[in-house]
Amino acid sequence: MTPRKESMKDLASWENEKDYVIANVTVVDPSNNRIHDGYHVGIKEGRIAFVEPGKPQVASMSVFDGGGLHIAPGFVDIHVHLREPGQEYKETILTGTRAAVAGGFTSVACMPNTDPVADENSIVEFIIKKAKIAGFAKVYPIAAATVGSKGEKLTEFASLVEAGAVAVSDDGHPVASAQMVRRVLEYASNYNIPFIEHCEDMSASANGVMNEGFTSTRLGLTGIPGYSEQICLARDLLVLQSVEVPFHAAHMSTKGSVELIREAKRRGLPVTAETAPHYLAFDDTDLGTYDTNLKINPPIRGVEDREALIEGLIDGTIDCIVSDHAPHAAHEKQVEFENAPNGAIGLETTFSVVMTHLVKPGHMAIADALSLITNKPAKVLNLPAGGIQPGDAADLTLFDPKEEWVVGKDDFHSKSHNSPFIGQTLNGRVKHTIVDGSVVTATLMHV
Amino acid sequence: MTELDRKDLLGLEGMSAEEIELFLDTTASFKEISERTVKKVPALRGKTIVNLFFEPSTRTRASFELAEKRLSADAVNISKSTSSVVKGESLRDTAENLQAMKIDVIVIRHAASGAPHFLASLLDASVVNAGDGAHEHPTQGLLDIFTLRENLGDLSGRKIVIVGDIAHSRVARSNIFGLVTLGADVTVCGPPTMMPVGIEKLGVTIERNLLRAVEDADAVNLMRIQLERQKVSLFPTLAEYASVYGMNRETLRHMKPECLVMHPGPMNRGVEISQEVADSDRAVILEQVTNGVAVRMATLYLICGGAQREKVLTDEEEVEAPPANREAV
């Protein structure tokens, strides 16, 4: 590590400097699968001006000490629930985007299952406006595919896209009818936006509350079979054969789904897929204490599923990792297991889970693993994010790849604390997050 | 082993054979009390126990209440319909409010699997599971095992058959956990739609044919067809179930003459058990009920500190020490 010079400032003391250099960093460039030690990064007017080796020679710009940290494109999460409008007691756009930047995410795409559902342009505009006022992460709304996410009537894609929607989805519910899936795909093709499906056959899930298997039998809890996800995914892939429009499968959880997607990609279908950190870190045997923070839909699956998902990430079958950040108030989770709502928060732990469960065990190199939360998810939704080249927006995340930390139960910027990782030791920690050149983590403490 | 090293009784899963035997031996010594003219001992004098029943119950609730009274504990009964749950109070608040009244034990019956575990993690008071969803019913498991042991002696190598809706049965699970630990040879029998995934990993044999299952059996425990729990059709008709899995005179002919017939109640006569079998001398169904009171006396006694407390009772001068070994497990 280069000794800190008198002239170099700590990034935490950043105060509205517009043009500056971050010296003494290791650049991680996931798009080009490269890592460069001993680099410096110049930022001008909110954009990356230069990424160069050695010490900075620019006299006219303030220089901050990167302290030997890694610097990567700001992380991108294309599946979060910000709960506003309607459920501000769980999360708001302000608290959710603070949680995002605390976890290194500079761009997030939020799901439309708010109250009311984001199925018309005024709600999409409202979300974008609130996110701008908050001033932390960039927020890209995903609009509902059908009115009220009821699966009956198409929403107004034209005006939703004009308002800023980047995709359509009825997340939380599957689109129940095959005919409606076809209509959504056909209509979406006009606007060049992907359809994101929550793959679940409700008749197969029935009243299940956890993965079906030996553990559900032991615990006397009703199981959700893995084929609940696969039936819906397989049906959609069949529809996709006749309507070739970008289709993105949300929160994949089973081995069978990985196989279906692998086969669909082999046949050249325009399919992409995501999974979430909790499916990589846990398996259903971890539910033995009826911990409601592990009650998630789709459920935490078996050991074989977890292994298949990691395999799918390594071979590119699964394109990206999303947090599926799903805040719920403490009183909602402190109930009987079957009465608890589904979901866990994840924005503040996702990066560290990726480091702990993919990089540390040697499944993936750091640049490959980070592409799952930078350029690859950005590509799925065509977001202007995930790069670290001159000219790109100065959305950057600095992290220590080695630091170990214990997830504390009150350590969250999110309004809700329903994390299954509380008490766990994770590897790799986000230190600073920069959005359009502003070191937003430096201002986090002052809000 | 003479005392219990746990705050709560949540299930028989994970309990050692030694621990189960402590319950059974303690039960044996309490059984005689109910035969006396004056059916009362001062063992739990000064203890307060709340029976919190969120599901209907005749046997279990009466059994716990009688056990509490015969041990001189002060008992309070709360059922769902007469509690603030109907006003929307959460389980957590209900339990914490009861604990604030300085109670010692909560006996809970709840439709949600894991509800007693949730309470046990929140409360300092002891929690006794009186049946949670389709998970466990440990005192029923213990009373079934006690009845088996009284009739058969050592259970290791004995063939015990559990018939019926295994998937939805907490009684089946507690029996399986306890019996397998004690070395019994457990067979489960019922329609495939009522067999939960991976049940064989609990160390039981699956036999779909009732007549083959009961062959060489030392006891057959019939699970009730839980009509109220079936949200989807698991078998075509009650008549078909009765003809394929119901125990009747014909089934008895395929069994060893000394094979016991058990049922946790309430019985659906004419469905899982015929009138003749229920009333035959093979049936130990009412013995089970008698033993139920003794098992619950033993459970509450052990949970409340058991031998520890008795020592305190014999020395009136001594200030009551907090029971030892009360860490949550």
Interface residues (C-beta under 8 A of the other chain):
Chain A: A206 N207 E212 G213 F214 S216 T217 R218 L219 G220 L221 T222 G223 T289 Y290 H331 Q334 V335 E336 F337 E338 N339
Chain B: E13 S90 L91 R92 H110 A112 S113 G114 A115 H117 F118 S121 D132 G133 A134 H135 E136 A167 R170 R173 P196 V197 G198 I199 K201 L202 K231 V232
